[in-house]
């Protein structure tokens, strides 16, 4: 009786955002034991089910991982094995970042600028005095400048989140604020109207 050589293939190449997980899939001879490595590390095994499938979840990862297929072995007596090749690569994109600056003191009804710095081409979401979300896009060097327009009262610009321009889009919540303090208009009155010799 000749036992056929076991076979197996690997799939699951994808791109994810840092802190997320992915799934690696194995397909081949039912009940075979598949040997593989992660980033060239120690040999690991996974057993295919009765229809020849198995999958593993990476868990949340922060750096790219390469899964290399090494061999497939039967659970028969004798055990038969075959050297295999195949790769599944999980590319991990770093989460975008951003910061805000521009706190200053200005006179009533004058303007200033708020500066944003972070991941190139990222979209930064912010609020003014806790209002509705607004967005600004960083340029290819990771910078953006916002003109406040003439202000009549103190205003606080607060960061909410930042999203990458990649596929998939990676987003994370961020914090930080810049406060523009507006000095009220000075006032004065005059009196002393009278009649004298």
C-alpha positions in Angstrom: 0.0 0.0 0.0 1.5 3.3 -1.1 0.5 6.4 1.0 0.3 9.5 -1.2 2.6 12.3 -0.3 0.8 14.9 1.8 0.4 18.4 0.4 -0.4 21.8 1.9 -0.6 25.4 0.9 -0.6 28.6 2.9 -2.6 31.9 2.3 -3.5 35.0 4.1 -1.1 37.7 2.8 -2.6 41.0 3.8 -1.9 44.5 5.2 -3.3 45.5 8.6 -3.0 48.4 11.0 -0.7 48.1 14.0 -2.5 46.5 17.0 -4.9 44.5 14.8 -4.9 40.8 14.0 -5.0 38.7 10.8 -5.8 35.1 9.9 -3.4 32.6 8.2 -5.1 29.7 6.4 -3.7 26.3 5.6 -5.2 23.9 3.0 -4.1 20.4 2.1 -4.3 16.7 2.8 -7.0 16.0 5.4 -5.5 15.4 8.9 -2.0 16.3 7.8 0.4 18.0 10.2 1.8 21.2 8.7 5.1 22.6 9.8 5.8 26.3 9.4 7.8 29.2 10.9 7.1 32.8 11.8 9.8 35.2 10.8 12.3 32.4 10.4 11.9 31.3 14.1 11.4 27.9 15.6 9.3 25.3 13.8 5.6 25.3 14.7 2.9 22.9 13.7 -0.8 23.0 12.9 -3.1 20.0 12.1 -5.5 20.2 9.2 -9.1 19.0 9.9 -10.9 16.1 8.2 -11.6 18.2 5.1 -8.0 19.5 4.9 -8.3 23.0 6.4 -6.8 24.9 9.3 -6.5 28.5 10.3 -4.7 30.5 13.0 -5.2 34.0 14.2 -2.1 36.1 14.8 -3.3 38.0 17.8 -2.8 41.7 17.9 0.6 42.5 16.3 2.6 45.7 15.9 5.2 44.6 13.3 5.2 42.7 10.1 5.3 38.9 10.1 6.2 36.3 7.5 4.8 32.8 7.7 6.9 30.2 5.8 5.6 26.7 5.0 8.1 24.0 5.5 6.5 20.6 5.2 3.4 18.4 5.6 3.3 15.0 7.3 0.7 12.3 7.5 -0.6 10.8 10.7 -0.4 7.4 9.2 1.9 4.5 10.0 4.4 4.9 8.5 4.3 8.7 8.6 5.0 10.3 5.3 6.3 13.8 4.8 7.1 16.2 2.0 9.1 19.4 2.0 7.0 22.3 0.9 7.4 26.0 0.1 5.0 28.9 0.4 4.7 32.2 2.2 2.1 34.4 3.7 3.2 37.9 4.6 1.3 40.2 7.0 2.4 43.8 6.5 1.7 46.0 9.5 1.2 49.7 9.0 2.3 52.0 11.9 -0.5 54.1 13.3 -0.4 57.7 12.2 0.5 60.4 14.7 -0.1 64.2 15.0 0.5 67.0 17.4 -0.8 70.6 17.7 0.9 73.9 18.6 0.2 77.6 18.4 -0.9 78.6 21.9 -0.6 82.4 22.0 -2.1 85.6 23.2 -3.6 88.1 20.7 -5.5 91.3 20.7 -9.3 91.4 20.1 -10.3 90.9 16.5 -6.9 89.8 15.2 -5.8 86.4 14.0 -3.0 83.9 14.5 -2.1 80.4 13.2 -2.4 76.9 14.6 0.2 74.4 13.5 -0.3 70.6 13.0 2.6 68.2 12.6 2.5 64.4 12.1 2.4 61.6 9.7 2.7 62.8 6.1 -0.6 63.1 4.2 -2.6 62.1 7.4 -6.0 63.6 8.1 -6.2 65.2 11.5 -9.6 65.7 13.2 -9.9 68.5 15.7 -12.5 70.7 17.4 -12.7 74.4 18.3 -14.1 75.0 21.8 -15.5 71.5 21.9 -17.7 72.1 18.8 -18.2 69.8 15.9 -15.4 67.8 14.4 -13.3 69.5 11.7 -10.5 68.1 9.6 -7.2 69.3 8.1 -4.9 67.3 5.8 -1.1 67.3 6.5 1.1 67.8 3.5 3.7 65.4 2.2 6.2 66.6 4.8 3.6 66.1 7.6 2.8 69.8 8.2 -0.4 71.9 8.1 -1.2 75.4 9.2 -4.6 76.8 10.1 -5.4 80.5 10.1 -7.8 81.2 12.9 -9.4 84.2 11.3 -10.1 87.3 13.5 -11.1 86.2 16.9 -13.3 88.0 19.4 -12.9 85.5 22.3 -10.5 83.0 23.6 -10.5 79.8 21.6 -9.2 76.3 22.3 -8.2 73.9 19.4 -8.2 70.3 20.6 -7.1 67.1 18.7 -9.5 64.3 18.4 -8.0 61.7 16.1 -5.7 61.1 13.1 -6.2 58.8 10.1 -3.6 57.7 7.6 -3.9 58.1 3.8 -3.1 54.4 3.4 -5.1 51.3 2.5 -6.4 50.1 4.9 -7.0 53.4 6.6 -5.4 53.4 10.1 -6.9 55.6 12.8 -6.1 56.4 16.4 -7.4 58.8 19.0 -5.0 61.5 20.0 -4.9 64.3 22.5 -3.4 67.8 22.6 -4.6 71.3 22.4 -3.6 74.9 21.6 -5.3 77.8 23.2 -5.5 81.3 21.7 -6.1 83.8 24.5 -7.9 87.0 23.2 -7.3 90.2 25.2 -10.6 92.2 25.4 -10.8 95.5 23.7 -9.6 98.4 26.0 -12.3 100.9 26.8 -12.3 104.5 28.2 -14.8 107.2 29.0 -14.4 110.9 29.5 -16.3 113.3 31.8 -15.8 116.8 33.1 -18.1 119.0 31.1 -18.7 122.2 33.0 -18.8 126.0 32.7 -16.1 128.2 34.2 -14.9 131.8 34.2 
